[in-house]
Amino acid sequence: MYDTFKTAIATQVSALSGVSAEIVELAVAVSNNMANGDLTLTVPRLRMKGNPAQIAKTLAEQFQADDMVTGAEAAGPYINFRINRTVLTRSVLQAVHATGPKYGWTNEGAGKRAIVEFSSPNIAKPFHAGHLRSTIIGNFIYKLHKAHGWDAISMNYLGDWGKQYGLLALGFERFGSEEELVANPIKHLLDVYVKISAAAEEEAEHIKAMDAEAAAAAGPTIHDQARAYFKSMEDGNESALALWQRFRTLSIEKYKQIYARLGVHFDVYSGESQVGEGMTRAIQMLTDTGLLIEDKGAKLVDLTEHKLGKALVQKSDGTTLYLTRDIGAAIERYEKYNFDKIIYVVASEQDHHMKQLFKTIELLGLPYADRFEHINYGLVNGMSTRKGTAVFLEDMLHESKEKMHDVMRDTEAKAKAKYKANANFMAKYKAKAEAKYKEVADPDHIADILGMSAIVIQDMAARRIKNYTFDWGRILKFVGDTGPYLQYAHARLCSLERKAHVKVNPDADVSLLAEEVTRDIIYQISLYPDILAASIKSLEPCTVVQYILKLSHSISLAWETISVCGEADDVAEARLLMYWSARTVIGNALTLLGLEPVEAM
């Protein structure tokens, strides 16, 4: 939005200083404090000889104001510029009106392909709050790349292979019920997994108390049997694979239901079990390059000189590990998709594994080794599937939805909160609130969206690397800087548009938007393209969340004084265009974050 103004400043400063206009333009940025100016030139970035503060003073004095840039003032080594606010306002609001849902989008990724691998839950385990982080962060990154013109592919790489399936099979043999599996497969498989894990721990403690001879005579442990079962899967045992395939199919069907509710789309469903020839080739390439060494029958890659320890590739019994399959998957993906970038959205607890993976790919000399990126995030503490302490996403969504529905229905509490001591006003407000609730077309669906908004925004409000402890109070919070607050801001603006006596007019007289509070809203709207540009570099959802919270706050400040209804048509048109543009930007940002904007609540 500021490019035209930056170019005007750069052209004149270049003529005055002798520095190329391209260098000058790169040194001009939107001011952090509008009280000082709209755009700021950082003089030291021009690399001119002399005192930067004196250079700034001289250039500011020589700068000629015009219809675009109305003034320049030096402040130490900086020059603050004032621009024509009416020209800016018109260009911003007309750009929003012209591009609508694509406002701020770019084509910088045109012709390039990115794979975003995210979510990747383990088959036969319920989707819990920890899995949610990868899902919503990855979905944001996928949508963000789409907004910047990339050919983005969303991929779900399911954890559908490994010793845990041997453990689950043993558990099903001991504790399983065909009837319960058919009735509620995911819940029953979790119960089985928790029971067999507890039995394995109890057995381990019992063996630990034995002497060496007794322990040796005890026979294979549960974990030994699980490893043997998985080895039979890798060797193609039909019975073992049939049970595993059944667990896998039931789990995927359940996951798809959850993804549909979250509004998450995957272009590709893959999985560790799907890695075929690539894994064999990976082992062969590691052998041919001399990277693979043997240690007591096991095969590993020594990465100690890179401070990454030794990476186990194949166990002594011949079974493969995550690293082997991940290398094979990387080879197969590049050959199939020819990607320019692949992003793995994986928790920070896997940082070491991802470093080992990327370093091994680099040492193999693969020409696309520099195209791999790990986007990590902090953990949701206080949950363990094995111990049965995980909080499942479906429970979260249900609780949050019910809480939001209660808030929507509880007109008595709303009335008391607004008019504590005035019974007459309280009765009127309650009646108004009840009427408003009845106007909502599908309150159950709206409550569901609000519940998901509460969950997603509380997760994305801080930098993704931060850990947090699961807390129902935090999840179910309705007031303050929350998802429901942002949805309310959007719905309120939709309501304003419905009630307005004028229509949205892109040619409205925006010079009538002269108040300080409207100036701030226009400024916030103008920043959205820059927010998208910053976000594609950092891949931090909190950048977008904090931005729309700030925009929503600015709108709240304007709400009481900058009205539309009851104003003259020209004033009403200008204000409605501003509010409509703000609503469009909030809706765009919510959609980018994976949420459906609500129009009434």
C-alpha positions in Angstrom: 0.0 0.0 0.0 2.9 2.3 0.7 4.9 1.4 -2.4 3.8 4.5 -4.4 4.8 6.8 -1.5 8.1 5.0 -1.0 9.0 5.4 -4.7 8.2 9.1 -4.6 10.5 9.5 -1.5 13.2 7.4 -3.0 13.2 9.3 -6.3 13.6 12.7 -4.7 16.1 11.5 -2.0 18.2 9.8 -4.7 18.4 13.0 -6.7 19.5 14.9 -3.6 22.0 12.4 -2.3 23.4 10.6 -5.3 22.4 7.2 -3.8 20.5 4.9 -6.1 16.7 5.0 -5.8 16.6 1.2 -5.2 18.9 1.5 -2.1 16.9 4.5 -0.8 13.6 2.7 -1.2 14.9 -0.3 0.7 15.8 2.0 3.6 12.2 3.4 3.8 9.7 1.6 6.1 6.3 2.2 7.7 6.8 4.2 10.9 6.4 2.4 14.2 4.9 5.5 15.8 2.4 7.4 13.6 2.7 10.4 15.8 6.2 11.0 14.4 5.4 10.3 10.8 3.9 7.8 8.3 7.2 6.6 6.7 10.7 6.6 8.1 14.0 6.7 6.2 17.0 5.2 8.1 19.9 7.3 6.9 22.8 5.0 8.0 21.4 2.4 5.5 22.3 4.7 2.7 26.0 4.2 3.5 26.8 7.9 2.9 30.0 9.4 4.2 29.6 11.8 7.1 27.5 12.2 10.2 24.1 10.4 9.7 22.2 12.9 11.9 23.6 15.9 9.9 22.9 14.1 6.6 19.3 13.5 7.7 18.9 17.2 8.7 20.2 18.4 5.3 18.1 16.0 3.3 14.9 16.8 5.2 15.5 20.6 4.7 16.1 20.1 1.0 13.1 17.7 0.5 10.2 19.4 -1.5 6.7 18.5 -0.3 4.1 17.7 -2.9 0.6 16.2 -3.3 1.9 12.7 -2.4 4.5 13.4 0.4 3.4 16.4 2.4 6.4 16.9 4.7 9.8 15.7 5.9 11.4 16.1 9.4 14.7 14.9 10.7 14.9 13.0 14.0 18.6 12.1 14.7 19.7 9.7 12.0 16.2 9.3 10.7 13.8 11.3 8.4 10.1 11.0 9.1 7.8 11.7 6.2 4.1 12.7 6.2 2.0 11.4 3.4 -1.3 12.5 1.9 -3.7 10.6 4.1 -6.6 10.9 1.7 -4.6 9.4 -1.2 -3.5 6.5 1.1 -7.0 5.9 2.4 -8.5 5.8 -1.1 -5.8 3.4 -2.4 -6.1 1.1 0.7 -9.9 0.9 0.7 -10.2 0.5 -3.1 -7.5 -2.2 -3.0 -9.5 -4.2 -0.4 -12.7 -3.7 -2.4 -11.1 -4.8 -5.7 -9.3 -7.9 -4.3 -11.6 -9.0 -1.5 -10.5 -12.4 -0.1 -7.2 -12.1 -1.9 -6.2 -8.7 -0.4 -2.5 -8.8 0.4 -1.8 -11.9 -1.7 1.3 -12.0 -3.9 2.7 -14.1 -6.7 6.2 -14.4 -5.2 5.9 -18.2 -5.1 4.6 -18.5 -8.7 6.2 -21.4 -10.5 7.5 -23.0 -7.2 6.2 -26.0 -5.4 6.1 -26.5 -1.6 5.1 -29.6 0.3 3.9 -29.0 3.8 3.8 -32.1 5.9 1.8 -31.8 9.1 -0.5 -33.4 11.6 0.9 -36.9 11.1 -0.9 -38.7 14.1 -0.1 -42.3 15.0 -2.7 -44.8 13.7 -4.9 -46.4 16.4 -4.4 -43.5 18.8 -7.0 -40.8 19.4 -6.3 -37.3 18.2 -5.3 -35.3 21.3 -4.5 -31.7 22.1 -0.8 -32.3 21.3 -1.6 -33.4 17.7 -3.7 -30.3 17.3 -0.7 -28.0 17.3 0.9 -29.6 14.3 -2.5 -29.7 12.5 -3.4 -26.0 12.9 0.1 -24.6 12.5 0.7 -26.7 9.4 -2.7 -25.8 8.0 -1.8 -22.1 8.4 1.6 -22.5 6.7 0.0 -24.4 3.8 -2.7 -21.7 3.4 0.0 -18.9 3.7 2.0 -20.4 0.9 -1.1 -20.6 -1.3 -1.7 -16.9 -0.6 1.8 -16.1 -1.9 1.3 -18.0 -5.1 3.1 -21.3 -4.3 1.9 -24.6 -5.7 1.4 -25.9 -2.2 0.7 -29.5 -1.3 -0.6 -30.5 2.1 0.6 -33.9 3.2 -0.4 -36.1 6.1 2.4 -38.5 6.8 0.7 -41.0 9.2 2.6 -42.8 11.9 1.3 -46.2 10.7 4.4 -48.5 11.2 6.7 -49.5 14.0 7.0 -51.6 17.2 3.9 -49.9 18.7 1.7 -51.9 16.4 3.3 -55.1 17.7 2.5 -53.8 21.2 -1.1 -53.0 20.2 -1.6 -56.4 18.5 -0.4 -58.1 21.7 -2.7 -55.9 23.7 -5.7 -56.7 21.5 -5.0 -60.4 21.9 -5.1 -60.0 25.7 -7.6 -57.2 26.3 -9.4 -56.8 23.0 -13.1 -57.1 22.3 -14.4 -57.5 18.8 -17.8 -56.1 19.9 -16.2 -53.0 21.4 -13.8 -52.6 18.4 -16.8 -52.4 16.1 -18.8 -50.1 18.4 -16.1 -47.5 19.1 -12.7 -48.5 17.5 -10.5 -45.6 18.4 -11.6 -45.5 22.1 -11.2 -49.3 22.4 -7.8 -49.4 20.8 -6.7 -46.6 23.2 -7.9 -48.6 26.2 -6.0 -51.6 24.9 -2.9 -49.6 24.3 -3.0 -48.1 27.8 -3.6 -51.6 29.4 -0.7 -53.3 27.5 1.6 -50.4 28.2 0.8 -50.7 32.0 1.3 -54.4 31.8 4.7 -53.9 30.1 5.8 -51.4 32.8 4.7 -53.7 35.6 6.5 -56.6 34.0 9.7 -54.5 33.6 9.6 -53.6 37.3 9.1 -57.2 38.3 12.1 -58.4 36.1 14.2 -55.6 37.5 13.7 -57.1 41.0 14.9 -60.6 39.8 18.4 -61.8 39.8 20.1 -62.3 36.4 19.4 -66.0 36.2 15.7 -65.7 37.0 15.4 -62.8 34.6 17.0 -64.8 31.8 14.7 -67.8 32.5 11.6 -65.5 32.4 11.4 -65.7 28.7 10.6 -63.0 26.1 9.1 -59.8 27.7 6.1 -58.0 26.3 8.4 -55.5 24.5 10.4 -58.5 23.1 7.2 -60.0 21.7 6.1 -56.6 20.3 9.4 -56.3 18.4 9.1 -59.8 17.1 5.5 -59.1 16.0 6.6 -56.0 14.1 9.4 -58.0 12.5 6.8 -60.4 11.2 4.9 -57.4 9.7 8.1 -56.3 7.9 8.6 -59.8 6.7 5.1 -59.9 5.2 3.2 -62.1 7.6 -0.3 -62.0 6.2 -2.2 -62.4 9.5 -0.2 -59.7 11.2 -0.6 -57.3 8.3 -4.4 -58.0 8.1 -4.9 -56.9 11.7 -2.6 -53.9 11.3 -4.6 -52.9 8.1 -7.8 -53.1 10.0 -6.6 -50.8 12.7 -5.2 -48.4 10.1 -8.4 -48.3 8.1 -10.6 -47.7 11.2 -8.3 -44.9 12.4 -8.1 -43.0 9.1 -11.9 -42.9 8.8 -12.1 -41.4 12.3 -9.3 -38.9 11.5 -11.1 -37.8 8.4 -14.2 -36.9 10.4 -12.1 -34.8 12.8 -10.3 -33.0 9.9 -13.6 -32.3 8.2 -14.8 -30.7 11.4 -11.6 -28.6 11.7 -11.9 -27.6 8.1 -8.5 -29.0 7.3 -7.8 -30.4 3.8 -5.0 -32.8 2.8 -4.0 -33.2 -0.8 -2.1 -36.4 0.0 -2.5 -39.0 2.7 0.8 -40.9 3.1 2.4 -42.9 5.8 5.6 -44.7 7.0 4.1 -47.9 5.7 3.9 -46.4 2.2 7.6 -45.9 1.8 8.7 -48.7 -0.5 11.7 -48.9 -2.8 13.0 -45.6 -1.5 13.9 -47.2 1.9 15.9 -49.9 0.2 17.7 -47.4 -2.0 18.4 -45.2 1.1 20.2 -48.2 2.8 22.1 -48.9 -0.4 23.1 -45.2 -0.9 24.3 -45.0 2.8 26.4 -48.2 2.1 27.8 -47.0 -1.2 28.9 -43.6 0.3 30.6 -45.3 3.2 28.3 -43.6 5.7 26.8 -46.8 7.0 28.7 -48.6 9.8 27.9 -51.8 11.8 27.8 -52.1 15.5 26.9 -55.4 17.1 24.7 -56.3 14.1 22.9 -52.9 14.0 23.5 -50.4 11.2 24.0 -46.7 11.9 25.4 -43.4 10.6 28.1 -41.8 12.7 27.3 -38.1 13.0 29.4 -37.3 16.0 31.7 -34.9 14.2 28.6 -32.9 13.4 27.6 -33.0 17.1 24.6 -35.2 16.3 25.7 -38.5 17.8 25.1 -41.8 16.1 21.9 -42.3 14.1 20.5 -45.8 14.2 19.2 -46.8 10.8 18.5 -50.6 11.2 18.3 -52.7 14.3 20.3 -56.0 14.7 17.1 -57.9 14.0 16.7 -56.2 10.6 13.8 -54.0 11.4 14.0 -50.4 10.2 13.6 -47.2 12.1 12.1 -43.7 11.6 15.3 -42.3 10.1 15.5 -45.0 7.4 11.9 -44.5 6.4 12.2 -40.7 6.5 15.2 -40.8 4.1 13.4 -43.1 1.8 10.3 -40.9 1.9 12.4 -37.8 1.1 13.9 -39.5 -2.0 10.5 -40.7 -3.2 8.8 -37.4 -2.7 11.4 -35.4 -4.6 11.2 -37.8 -7.5 7.4 -37.7 -7.5 6.8 -34.0 -6.8 10.0 -32.2 -7.7 9.5 -29.8 -4.9 11.3 -26.5 -4.4 10.8 -26.7 -0.6 9.5 -29.2 1.9 8.4 -28.2 5.3 8.1 -30.6 8.2 5.8 -29.3 11.0 7.0 -31.4 13.9 7.3 -30.8 17.6 10.5 -29.4 19.2 11.1 -32.8 21.0 12.0 -34.1 17.5 14.6 -31.4 16.8 17.5 -33.9 17.2 15.9 -36.4 14.8 15.2 -33.7 12.2 18.8 -32.5 12.4 20.0 -36.0 11.9 17.7 -36.5 9.0 18.7 -33.3 7.2 22.5 -33.9 7.9 22.3 -37.4 6.5 20.5 -36.3 3.4 23.3 -33.6 3.0 26.1 -36.2 3.4 24.5 -38.4 0.8 25.2 -35.6 -1.6 21.6 -35.3 -2.8 21.3 -32.2 -5.0 18.1 -31.1 -3.2 19.5 -31.3 0.3 19.0 -27.6 0.9 15.3 -27.7 0.3 14.3 -29.2 3.6 13.0 -27.1 6.5 11.8 -28.1 10.0 9.2 -25.9 11.6 9.0 -26.8 15.3 6.6 -25.9 18.0 6.4 -26.3 21.8 4.7 -29.1 23.6 1.3 -29.2 25.3 2.4 -30.5 28.7 0.4 -32.8 31.1 -0.7 -35.4 28.5 0.4 -38.9 27.7 -1.4 -41.5 25.6 0.5 -44.3 27.1 -0.5 -43.3 30.6 -4.0 -42.5 29.6 -3.8 -38.8 30.6 -4.2 -37.3 27.1 -7.1 -34.8 26.5 -8.7 -35.8 23.3 -9.6 -33.2 20.6 -13.1 -34.4 20.3 -13.7 -33.9 24.0 -12.1 -30.4 23.7 -14.3 -29.5 20.8 -17.4 -30.8 22.5 -16.7 -29.0 25.8 -15.8 -25.8 24.1 -18.9 -25.9 21.8 -21.2 -26.5 24.8 -19.5 -23.6 26.7 -20.0 -21.2 23.8 -23.6 -22.3 23.4 -24.3 -21.7 27.1 -22.8 -18.2 26.7 -25.0 -17.5 23.7 -28.1 -18.8 25.5 -27.5 -17.2 28.9 -29.2 -13.9 28.3 -29.8 -13.5 32.1 -26.1 -13.4 32.8 -25.5 -11.0 29.9 -28.2 -8.7 31.2 -26.8 -8.7 34.8 -23.3 -8.1 33.6 -24.4 -5.0 31.6 -26.9 -3.5 34.0 -26.2 -4.8 37.5 -28.5 -2.5 39.5 -31.2 -1.4 37.0 -34.0 -4.0 36.8 -35.8 -2.1 34.0 -32.8 -1.8 31.7 -31.8 -5.4 32.6 -35.2 -6.7 31.5 -35.0 -4.8 28.2 -31.5 -6.0 27.5 -32.5 -9.6 28.2 -35.4 -9.4 25.8 -33.1 -7.9 23.2 -30.5 -10.6 23.7 -33.1 -13.3 23.5 -34.4 -11.9 20.2 -30.8 -11.7 18.9 -30.2 -15.4 19.8 -33.4 -16.4 17.9 -32.1 -14.6 14.8 -29.0 -16.9 14.6 -29.8 -19.3 11.8 -28.0 -22.3 13.2 -26.9 -21.7 16.8 -25.4 -25.2 17.2 -23.1 -24.7 14.2 -22.1 -21.2 15.3 -21.4 -22.5 18.8 -19.1 -25.2 17.2 -17.2 -22.5 15.3 -16.8 -20.4 18.4 -15.6 -23.4 20.3 -13.0 -24.1 17.6 -12.0 -20.5 17.5 -11.4 -20.4 21.2 -9.1 -23.5 20.9 -7.2 -22.3 17.9 -6.6 -18.7 18.9 -5.5 -19.5 22.4 -2.9 -21.9 20.9 -1.7 -19.5 18.2 -1.6 -16.3 20.2 2.0 -16.8 21.4 5.1 -17.9 19.4 4.8 -21.5 18.4 8.0 -22.6 20.2 6.5 -21.9 23.6 5.3 -24.9 25.6 2.1 -24.6 27.6 0.3 -26.8 30.1 -3.2 -27.9 29.1 -5.8 -26.0 31.1 -9.5 -26.2 30.6 -9.9 -22.7 31.9 -7.6 -21.3 29.2 -9.4 -23.4 26.5 -12.9 -22.3 27.5 -12.2 -18.6 28.0 -14.8 -16.5 26.2 -13.8 -12.9 27.1 -10.6 -10.9 26.5 -8.2 -11.5 23.5 -9.8 -14.8 22.5 -11.1 -16.5 19.4 -14.8 -15.7 20.3 -13.8 -12.0 20.7 -12.4 -11.9 17.1 -15.5 -13.7 15.8 -17.7 -11.2 17.6 -15.8 -8.3 16.0 -16.4 -9.9 12.6 -20.1 -10.6 13.3 -20.7 -7.1 14.6 -19.3 -5.6 11.5 -21.5 -7.9 9.4 -24.5 -6.7 11.4 -23.6 -3.1 10.8 -23.5 -3.7 7.0 -27.0 -5.4 7.1 -28.5 -2.5 9.1 -26.9 0.3 7.2 -29.1 2.6 5.1 -26.4 2.9 2.4 -24.5 0.3 0.3 -20.8 -0.3 0.2 -19.4 2.2 -2.3 -15.8 2.0 -3.4 -16.0 5.5 -4.7 -17.2 7.0 -1.4 -15.6 10.3 -0.4 -12.9 9.0 1.9 -11.7 12.5 2.7 -14.6 12.5 5.2 -12.6 9.9 7.3 -10.7 12.6 9.1 -10.9 11.4 12.7 -7.8 10.1 14.5 -9.6 6.8 15.3 -10.5 6.2 11.6 -7.0 7.1 10.6 -5.8 4.4 12.9 -8.2 1.8 11.4 -7.1 2.7 7.9 -3.4 2.4 9.0 -4.1 -1.1 10.5 -5.9 -2.3 7.3 -3.0 -1.0 5.2 -0.6 -3.2 7.1 -2.2 -6.5 6.2 -0.1 -7.1 3.1 3.1 -6.4 5.2 1.8 -8.9 7.8 1.4 -11.6 5.2 4.9 -10.8 3.9 6.4 -11.0 7.4 4.5 -14.2 8.1 5.8 -16.1 5.1 9.3 -15.4 6.4 8.7 -16.3 10.0 5.9 -18.9 9.6 4.5 -17.6 12.9 0.7 -17.7 13.2 0.9 -15.3 16.2 1.9 -12.5 13.8 -1.5 -12.7 12.2 -3.4 -13.3 15.5 -1.8 -10.3 17.2 -2.5 -8.2 14.1 -6.2 -8.9 14.0 -6.6 -8.5 17.7 -5.1 -5.0 17.3 -7.3 -4.2 14.4 -10.4 -5.4 16.4 -9.4 -3.2 19.3 -9.2 -0.2 17.0 -12.6 -0.9 15.7 -14.0 -1.2 19.2 -12.6 2.2 20.0 -14.4 3.7 17.0 -17.7 1.9 17.6 -19.4 4.4 19.9 -18.3 7.6 18.1 -17.9 6.7 14.4 -21.4 5.6 13.5 -23.0 4.8 10.2 -26.8 4.6 11.0 -28.3 8.1 11.2 -25.5 9.9 9.4 -25.7 11.8 6.1 -25.3 9.5 3.1 -21.9 10.7 2.1 -20.5 10.3 5.7 -22.3 6.9 6.1 -20.8 5.6 2.8 -17.3 6.6 3.7 -17.5 5.0 7.2 -19.3 1.9 5.9 -16.5 1.4 3.3 -14.0 1.6 6.1 -15.9 -0.9 8.3 -16.5 -3.2 5.4 -12.8 -3.3 4.6 -11.9 -4.0 8.2 -14.5 -6.8 8.3 -13.0 -8.2 5.0 -9.5 -8.2 6.5 -10.6 -9.8 9.7 -12.5 -12.5 7.8 -9.5 -13.1 5.5 -7.1 -13.5 8.5 -9.5 -15.9 10.3 -9.7 -18.0 7.2 -5.9 -18.0 6.9 -5.8 -19.3 10.5 -8.1 -22.1 9.5 -11.3 -20.7 11.0 -14.7 -20.0 9.4 -15.7 -16.3 10.0 -19.3 -16.1 11.5 -21.7 -13.4 10.4 -24.1 -13.6 13.3 -23.8 -14.8 16.9 
